[in-house]
Amino acid sequence: MQIETPSKKSISFEDFKTEVLKDYKTAVTSRECSLLGRREVLTGKAKFGIFGDGKEIPQLALAKAFKNGDFRSGYYRDQTFMMAIGALSIENFFAGLYADSSIENEPMSAGRQMGGHFGTHSLNEDGSWKNLTMQKNSSADTSPTASQMPRLLGLAQASKIYRNVGGINTEKFSDNGNEIAWGTIGNASTSEGHFWETINAAGVLQVPMVISVWDDEYGISVHARHQTTKENISEILKGFQRDEENKGYEIIVVNGWDYAALIEAYEKAAEIARESHAPVLIHVRELTQPQGHSTSGSQERYKNEDRLAWEREFDCNVKFREWVIQNNFSTQEELEKIDQTIKKQVRDGKKAAWTAYTQPMVKKQKELLPLLENAAESSDKKDAILSLKNELAEIKDPIKKEILIAARKSLHYLIGSKSDAKTKLIGWIDAYTSGSQSLFSSNLYSESNQNVLSIKEVKPTYSNDARGVDARIILRDNFDKIFETYPETLIFGEDTGKIGDVNQGLEGLQNKYGSLRVADTGIREATILGQGIGMAMRGLRPIAEIQYLDYILYALQTMSDDLATLQYRTKGKQKAPLIVRTRGHRLEGIWHSGSPMGALVHLLHGIHILVPRNMTKAAGFYNTLLAGDEPALVIECLNGYRLKEKLPNNFGEFRTPIGVVETIKEGTDITLVSYGSTLRLVEEAAQDLEEVGIHAEIIDVQSLLPLDINKDIVKSIEKTNRLLVIDEDVPGGASAYILQNILEVQNAYLHLDSKPQTLTAKEHRPSYGTDGDYFSKPSAEDIFEKIYGIMNESDPEKYPALK
């Protein structure tokens, strides 16, 4: 439970003493966990340790100001805070250190992240939202330094939306926008671009964000003089300080060992952020790291004895203990008794966590040993199998890997033999592998009944007199229907608001729905993504617009390390159904014509990547995604906004299925697979091929992640016996990914009479101008000649050589 800061007017000395001693116990518990945790790493029970020692007292002050409904987006040293709000027990702490794969034992991530990475559960077992206003919330941590910052911005902005946009069902998500998003970061990580981008954006947006900088003067071994101008982050941020004429930040500086001053600082920060929605930066100085950065090194290598002596004197727990005694809250003798009791509690908690972690595996070890014994008796390689069995039996606390290795290697010695013992061993291996694999591989995508693959297709319908319009009109009118139907939706990005995006797909919608729901942003892609992630984590349905596909590289780290992994790293306990909207393919020049699809496919597993060939398909994807609960990237065709498309009459209702390919031309001679803008060139080439007697079948993959879940492409190849994948990505990019799926997942090689091939762009990006595009990316002529060459090779008499 949260420790509420008592009112100075009403609290008695005894009540205040009780709160102080409760804080003291939490601080000592956290420190003991850090000390014993380091020993567990050094003895080999855990692989790595990074702990929160030296940061205990400011985190207690933060916990006092943290209310139900608030969110944390933090740093991997916030264990004391998590303990103080009741979200982390001693057993949980050590289960995280051991990487226990049980979500009950290790509720932070079920062992999928290192210890020190924290999160709370936002979702029920069925994937529906818990009531976030009734609990204290922590978004799931990530390791990359400062990567928590973009998400922090969105968590704070959600409060602004909930306070100022009407019509949203806020029951589970907000109490009139009174929630604060609390961020924490180490002083060295303030050198990262994500920190600066977020600081600037929050100042512009004026959102209830409080960021604490834990400053111990070092970044691993590197002193602040090498990290920060003037060695002082609050000093160089003074220009952000708000005043009577200008909005900005409230900046508070406080020493990290001063308990009373810290409580006052956090009370002040909470009042400002909660009431006025102004951001606050708290620079917590003079902190220490008693055990150094992590278990991988010793701080004595880079700190001199004077510094180490100062750290021993100004250790926040030491100073807090002195303050408790000086103010007559307790005596030295009483505190020593408390210390001893807590040390025993931590040792007992550690033992309980280790037992809970190892017992299931010891049980499996005991199950397997007699199976190996029996298998050995039925084998002519008895000694080899018994050797494996005996080695396994000698392991006191086996892990899953060691157990399964013994079983699988034993099976190698049974090749060619047949026995009941072998059959039982195989059954045990299959069951154990299946049960264990899900502990490590589940929840990359939503497993709720709202997952996007369960959303059925609804085709667009048309009036008899439906007219052809610029394709952007279809997007605009569909977005209009979306915003009318779903008050929790909003869209934001560069040039998104006032002018209705650079291609007019949102024309007039800001005037209709307001500047909070259809919003312009600065040029800052990482925090545009972060806004979307944070707001989606709090129940809104944001659409984050990245102006061009090339610019998504600025946001790629945030997408890959945070958004794409969120469901996985929380084992389905948090979600962020963010839609990322962008446009790309085939415009002009190096930075407006990129197609980095292979890179995106490799880095964004966990996010659906959708590549509609026209705006009706794109609009259908948006409708599908809003009916589901997963994140996606939608890449509209940059050269398609002014092309004519037929105007549907069921805007907001038609849905493009995800993971389903579409055959847009039937044929018998060769299967052509492509997507996006390139399909127009494929269709043009196919028309020319008809004139020389080649009948190509054209398949639009529509989505890259996932790809052809019904395995329809192989059905086409069964008929044509030939395959060409056409892509404007570089060689080995998305075309290689598509080809691998067709050949290995769909086993299309069984039906091929010719070598499967790809046709891609050149290795370089296109130079500027129309000729640059023509000589860099596949043209209709390239496609024609490539296909003709395949047919010439198979039947040179019917298709004589072009040259």
N, C-alpha and C positions, 0 to 999 in steps of 0.2 A: 504493500500500500504506500501511496505517496505521503510524505511527511509535510503537512500543511504548516506554513509559517504562522505562529500564533500572533494574535494582535497584541501589541505592546501595552494597550490600555486594559486588556482583560485577563491576560495570562498571569498566573501566579509563578513565583520563583520555582516551586516544586514541579509545576507542569513544564516550565521551560527547561529545568534540569533534566527531566525525563526525556525531552526531545534531544537535548545535547548529548546525553549518554547513549541514546539510540543511534545518533549519528556517529558517535565514537565507535560503537560496536560494529557498525557497517564499515567504517574506514579500516578498522583492524581486521575484520573478516576479509575484506578485499585484498589488503596487503598480504595477509597470510596465504591467500589463494595464489597470489603472484609468486611469493617465495617458494611455496611448495610446488607450484606449477613448473617453475624453472628446474627444480630437482627432478621432476617427472620426465622432463625432456632430456636432461643430462644422463639419466639412468636408462633411457631408451624406450620408456613406455609411451612417450609422445614424440612426434617428429620435429616439432618446431613450436616455439612459444614467443608471443609478443604480448606484453602485459601492461596494465594500467597503473602500476605503482608510481607514486609521485604525483598523481593527478586526483587523489581521492577527495580532498576537501572541496575544491571547486565543483566537483561533480555532485557532491552532497547539496551544495547551494543551488545548483541547477535543478536537482530533483525536487527541491522545496517549491520552486516556482513553476514546475511542470504540472499541468492540469490534465484531467480527462479530456480526450479529444485532441490534445496536442500531438505533434509528431516530432520525432528526432530523425535527423539525417547526419550520421556521425562518422567518427574516427575510431579505429580499431583499438582504442585504449579506454573505452568508456564503460568498463565493467562495473565500477563503483556506482555509476548512475543507474545502470540496469538493475543492480542489486537494490538500490535505494527505492526504486519504483516498484519493486516486487516482481520483476520480470526475469530474474536470474538467481537461481539458488546455487549453493556450493556444489551440489551434485551436477547441476546443469553446466557450471563452469568447467568442471573436470571432464564431463562427457564431451564437451566441445574440444577440449585439449586432446582427448583420445580419438576424436573423429568417430564417435558412436553413431551408427547409421539409423538408430531408432529416434524417430521424431518425438516420442514420449520422453526419452532420456535426454535428448539434445534438441530442444525445441527451437533453437536459433536457426539451424540449417540441416539437421539430421546428418551432421558430419561432412556436409558438402563444402563447407568453408573452414578455414583455419579458426582455431579458437580466437576470441577477441572480436569476432564479427557477429553483430547482434541484430535481432529483428523480433518483432512480435507477430502474432497471427491476426491477419485482417479478414480471413475467409473461414467460413464454416466448412465442414467436410464435403458438402456438395458444391463447393466453389462459390456459394452466395456470400454476400457481405455480412460480416458481423456489424454490430452497432459500434462504430468507431468512436462515437461521442461518449461512450460509457467505459472506455478503457484508455490507458496510456499507450501510445503507439510509437513504434520505432520502425522506420523503413529499413529494409535489409541492407547491411553494409556491403561495400565493395572494397577491395584492396588497393586498386590504383590510386595514387595520391591525388587528392582534391576531386576525385570522381563523384564524391557525395554532394558536391556543391551545385551542379545544375539541377539535380533532383530536388534539392532543398528549396530552390527558387519556386518550383512548381507546387511543392507542398504548402508554401506560404501563400502563393497566389490563389490557391483554392479557397482560402478564407476570404479573400477579397471578392471572388466571384460569388460565393455563398452569401456574403453580406449585401451585395449590390445588384444581383440579378434575380429577378422574381420568377416564380413559377416552378422552381426546382424542388423536388422532393428531398429535403435535407435531413429527414428523420434519423438516418444512420450515419450522417456524415458531418453535420455542422450545427452549432448553436449560434446562429446569426453571425457566422464568421469570426467568432471570438477565439479561435484556435491559433496558437503560435507554432511555427515551424522552427525548431531549435537545431542549429548546426554546430558541429564541433570539428576542429581541424588543428593539426600541429603547425607550429610556427614555420617550419621549413616548407611545408606544403603550400603556404601562401605565395610561394614563388611560381606556382603553376598557373597557366593561363585560365583554367577553369575557375580558379578563385577570383581572379580579376574580372573576368567576364560576368560572373554571378554577382559580385559586389556592385558593379556598375548597373546591371539590369535591375537588381532589387532596389537600388536608389531611385532609378527612373520609375519603376512600377509602384513604389511605396507599398510594400507588402509586409505583413507581420512576421518578420524573420529575425531571429536573434542568433548571431554566429559567435561562438566562443573560440578564441585562438589559445590553445594550450602552448605556452611558450617556455621551453626549457633551454633555449639558446642554441640548440643543436638540431641537425638533421642527420641522423646516424652519427657519423664522426665529423661532420662539417659544421663549423661554427656559424652563427648568424651573420658574422661580418662578410661571409661569402654568399649568404642567402638573400639578405634584405638590405636595401638602401637604409643607411643610418642605423642598421641593426635593430629596427623598431617599426613594426607594422602599423601600430596606431599612430605613430608620428607621421609616417608618410601618407596615411589616409586622412589627415586632418582636413584636407580639402573637401571631404565628403561630409564633414560635420554640418548638421542642419543649423539654421538660425531663424530669426523672425521673418526674414524675407525669402529664404530658400529652403526647399525641402531637401532632405538628405538623410544622413545617419545620425543617431545618437551614438557617440563613441565613449566607452567607459573603460578605464584602466584600473586594474586592481591586482594586488599581490596574491598569488595562489596559495599562500600559507596563512592568510588572514581570514579566519572563519567568519568573524562578525562583519567585516567589510565585504566579503563575498556574498553573504546573505543579503545585505543591503543592496549591492550592485545588481543581483539577479531579481530582487523585488522591483527595483526601479526599471530594469530592462523589460520585465514582463508587463508592467503597467503601461509603459509607452507603446510597446508592440501590440498588446491586446486591445487597447482602447483606441489608439490613433492609427494603427496599421503602419507605423513608421518602422523601418529596419533599425536594428541595434547591433553594434559590434562591441563585444567585451574582450579586451586584451588582458588575458590572465598571465601575468608575468611572474618571474622568480619561482618557476616550478623546477622540479628535479626528476631524474630518472634513476632511482637507486640501483637498479640492476642493469642499466644500460639499455640500448635500443631493443635488443632481442637476445635470444639464446645463442645466436650465431656468432657472437663476438664479445669482447671485453671492453668496457669504456675506459679502463686504465690505459689503453693504447693511445687514446687521444685526449684525455683530460689530465691536467697536472694535479699535484697533490693539493695545491691551494683551492682549486675548483672542487675537488672531491671533498675537502674539509668543509667548504661552504655548503655543499649539497647535504652533507650529514647534519649540519646545524640547522639548515632551513628546509629540511624535509617537512612537507606539509603535515604529515601525521605527528612528527615530533613537536612541531609548533602548536598543533591543535591540543596535544596532550598537555603541554605546558599551560596553554590558555585555560583548559578545563580545571587544572589544579589551582592556578592563580585566582580564578573566579569562584573557587569553593564549590564547584559542581561535583567534585570527587577528590579523593586523596590518592597519593602514590600507591598505597597498599591496595586500595579498592580497584584501581585501574590494573594493577598487576594480576589480581584475581580474575578480572574480566579478560585480560589478555590470555591467561592460561586456559580459561574455559573455551575461548574462541579457537585457540590453537588445537584443542582436542576436537572441537566441532568440525574444523576444517580437515583434520586428519581423518576423522570418521566419515565425513562427506566424500573425501577422496577415495577412501576404501570402498564405500558404497557404490560410487560411480564406476570404479574399476571392476567390481564384482558384476554390476549390471551390464557392463560392456562385454566382459569376457565369458560370463556363464553360458549364453546361447551358443558360443563357438566351442566351448569345452563340451557341451552336450552333443554338438555335431561331430566333434572329434571322436567321442565315445561311440557314436552311431557308426562311424566309418570304419573304425579299427577291426571289428569282426568281419565286416564285408571284405576288407583287404585280406584278412586271414583266410577266409573261405576261397577267395579268388586265387590266392597263392597255392592252396592245396590242389586246385584244379588246373594248374598251369605247369608247363615244363620249365618255366622260368621262376620257380618258386622263390629262390633266394633273392632275386632282384626285387620282387614284390614285397617280401618280408622285410627287406632292408628299408624300403620306403615306409612301410607300416611302422617299423621300430623307430625310425627317425621322427615320424609324426608323433608317436606315443611319448617321446622324450620332451616334446615342446610343452612347457608348463601352461602357457597362455597363448594358444595358437590364434592366428587371425584367419579370416576367411580364405585369403589367398593361399596360405600354407596348407590348409585342409584340402582345398580343391586341386592344388598342384599334386599332392600325394595321390589323390584319386585318379586324376587324369593320366599321370605318368604310369600308374599301375595298369591302366587300360592299354597303354602302348605295348606292354608285355603280353597282352592277351590277344593280339592281332591273329586272326585265323582260327582261334579256338572257339568252341561252343560249350557253354555250361550254364547251369542255373545260377551259379555264383556270378558269372560275368553279366548275365541279364539283370540281376539285382543291382550290381555295381553300376551298370549303365543307367538304370532307372534312378538310382540315388544321385548320380552326377547330374542328370538332366533336371531333376527336381531342385537340387541345391543350387545349380547354376541359374535356373529360372527365378527362384526365389531371391537369390542374392543380387542378380543383375538389376532387378527393379528397384532395389535400394539405392542404386547408383545412377540409374538411367531414366527414372520416371519424371514426369512433370516438366519436360522441356516445353511442351505446349499444354494448353488447357485440357484437363481430363473431366471437366464438368459437362453438363448437358447443354451448355452454351458455347461449346467449342465450335469454331467456324465451319468445320467439316460437317457438322450436323445441320447447318442452315441450308434448306432446300432452295433450288433454283426457282425464281419467278421471272418469267420472260416479260420483256416490255411489250405493251399493247399499243395499238395505233388506231386512230380514227381513220375512216375511209378516205378522208381528205387530208390526211397528215401531210404537212409540208416539210420540205428539206430546209434546215436552218444551219447556221454556223454551229459547229459542234460545241463551242463554248456555251451556247445557250442551254444545251442539255445539262451541262454541269451546273450552270447557274440556277436553273429552275429546280434541279434536283436538290442542290444545297438549300435553296429556299424552303423546300418541303421538309428537309431534314431539320432545319432550325425551327421551323414552325411546330414540328411534331415532338422533337426532343429538346426541351428547354435546357438540359444539362450539356448540350453540345456547344462547342465554341471552336473558332479557328483563328489562327494567328501566325504571322510570319512577315517577311520583308515585302512591303508593298501590298499586303493582303487586304488591308482595311479600306482606306479612303478611295483608292482607285480600283478596288475589287480584283486584285492580283494582276500581274503583268500581262496576262492574257484574257482578262475580263471574265474569268469564270465565277467571280463573286460580285459582279457588277451590281451596285445599288444595295447590297445586303447590309453594309454597315449602317446606312441610313435607316434601314428597316429594323435591325436587331440591336443596334447600339455598338459602341466602340469597345466594350468589354467582351462581347461575343464574336465580333468580327474585327480583329485588332491588328494594327501595325506594330512591328517590333523593330529594334535596331538590327544592325548587321552583326549577328552573333549566333551562329547556327548551333553551337553546343548547348547554349542555354535555351534556345527555342525548343530543342529536344527535351532539355531538363524541365522546362515548364510543363510540357506535355506529360512526361513521366510522373511528376509529382501530382499534378491535378488528376491524372487517371488513377493514381493510387488512393485518391480520396473520393472516388465515386463519380467524378465528372467524365465526360466523353470528349476529350480534346482532339482536335486535328491540328497537328503541327506542320506548318508548310515550310519546306526548304525550297527556295526559289528555283534552283536548277539542280539536277542530279549531280553535276560536278561538285557542287558545294556541300554535298552530304559528307564528303571526306572530312570536313571540319567537325562534324557531329558523329563521326563513325565510332570513336572511342566510347562515347556515351551510349550509343546504340548497342555496340557489341558487348561491352563489359557490364552495362547496367540493365537496359531494357531487355535485351535478348536472353539474359540469364536469370531474370527475376523469378519467374515461376520455378525454374529449376533449382536455384540456390536457396529457395525457401520451401522446397518440396511441396509446392502448390498452396502455400499459406499466404501468399501475397500475389497480386496481379496488377498490371497497368495496361488496360486495353487501349493503348494509344494508336491513333492512325497518323502515320507520317505521309504527307502528300508532297510529291515533287513532280518534276517534268524533265524529260531528257530525250536523248537520241537525236542525231542528225540535224544539228543546226549549223553554226559556223564557228570555226576556230578551235584552238586547243582546249579552251576552258568552257565552251558551250556545246560541245559535241561528244563529251565523254560517255562511255558506256561501261562502267566498271562493274558489270554484273557478276563476273566470276568472283571478284573480290568480295562483293556483298553477299553472294551465296555462301561463300566459305566462312565469313565472319558473323553472319546474322542468323544462324540456326537458333530458333526460338522466336523469330519474327517471320510472319508470312510476307513473301516478296511477290507482288502482283504486277503484271506487265500487260495491261489492257491495250488492245490494238486501236480502240477508238473511245470516244467519250461516253457513249452509251454503256459500253462495257465497264468503263471506269466508274460511272455513276452507280451501276449495279454493284460493284465491289464495295463502294462506301455504304450502300444500304445493307449488304450482307454483313459487313464488319460491325455495324451498329447494332445488329441483331445478336452478335456474339460477344465474347469476352476476351479477345486476344489482340495483341499488337500486330500491326502490319505496315508495310511500306508499299504505297501505291505510286507507280511511275507512269504518269500520263505522257502521251506522245507529243513532243514539243511542236512538231510541225502539223498537228492535227486539229488545232482549235478553229481554223477558218475553213476547214473542209466541211462539206455538207453532210448532215446526217438527218434521218427522219425523226420527227418530233414525237416522242411517246406521250401517252396520256395517263400513265400510272406512276408519275414521279414519286419517289420515296418508297415505292412498293416493289418494283422489279429488282431482282437480285441475281448477280452473276455468281455462279458456284465457284468455290475455291478448290484448286487441285484437280480441276476437270478440264481436259483439253477439248477443243472444238475443231471438227473437220470443216473447213470453209470451202474446199473444192475436192470433189472425188476424182480419183484416177486409178489407173491400173499398172503403170509402169515404174513409178518411183514414189517414195514417200518423202515429202519435204517438211521439215519441222523448223518452225521459227516463232517469233513473237514481236510485239511492238511495231515500230515504224517499218522495220525491215519487211514485214509481211506484204506491204504494198508493192515493193519491188519483186518479191517472190510471185505475187499474183500477176504482175506485168510480164515477168519472164515465162510464167506458165502459159499465158495466152500465146506468146510467141512459140513456145514449144509445141502447142497444139498444131500449129501450122506445119511442123515437120514430123508429125505423127507420134509425138511423145505426150502421154496423158499422165500428168503428175497429180498426186493427191497432196493437198496442203493441210497441215495441221497447225493450229495456233495453240501453243502450250498454255497461254493465259496467265499461269502463275508458275514461278520457278521454285518457290518454297511454299507448299509442297508441289511436287511435279507428278502429274498424271497418276493420281491415286487409284484410278480404275484400270490402269494398264491398257489404255486404248491404242497407244501408238503401235504396240506390237501387233495388234489386230490388223492395222493397216499394212504393216510389213509382211504379214502372212499372205496378203493379197499381192503386194507389189514386188516383194523380195529385194528391194533396194532402198537405201536410206541416205539422205543428205540433210545435215543440220546446218542451217544458215543463221549467222549471228554477226552483229556489228561490234561485239566485244573483241578483245585481242585474242590471238591464238592461245588455246589452252584455257580460255576463260569459261563463260557460261556454256559454250558449245561442248567443251569437254565434260562438263558436269551433266549436261543433257544426254550426251552420247553414253556416258558411263551408266546412267540410269536405264537407258533403253537396252543396252547390251547385257548388263549384269543383273539388274533388278527384274527386267522384263524378259530376259533371255532371248532377245530378238536375233541373236547370232544363229539360232537354229533355222531361221527362215531366209537368210541372206544368200543371194547368188552373186553379189558383188561386194567389194570391200566397203564398209560403212565409212562415210567421209564427212568432213566439216568444211564449211566455207566461212571465213571470218574476216575481220578487218586486218589491216597490217599491224605490226607490232607497235607502231608509233601512233600518236594522236593526230588527227587531221590538221593540216595547215589551213590557214584562213581562206575563205572563199569557196565557191561552188566546185571549182576544180580540186581544191584540197579534199573535199568530201568524196568526190568521184574517184580519185586515185588512192584513197585511204581506206574506204569502206566498201563492202560488196555493192556492186551496181547490178542492174537488171541484166546487163550483158555478161557480167561475171557469172551470175547465177545460171543464165542460159548455157553458157559455154561449159561450165562445170558439169551440169546435168547432161548435156549432150555428150561430153567426154565419157561419162560413166556408161551411157547407152552405147556409144561407139565401141567401147572396150568389150561389152557383152555381145554385141551383134554388129560387127564392122560392115557387113554387107548391107544391112538395112539402114545403118546410120554411118555412112562414110565419113572419114575424117574431115574436120573443118579446114585443117591446114595441111 
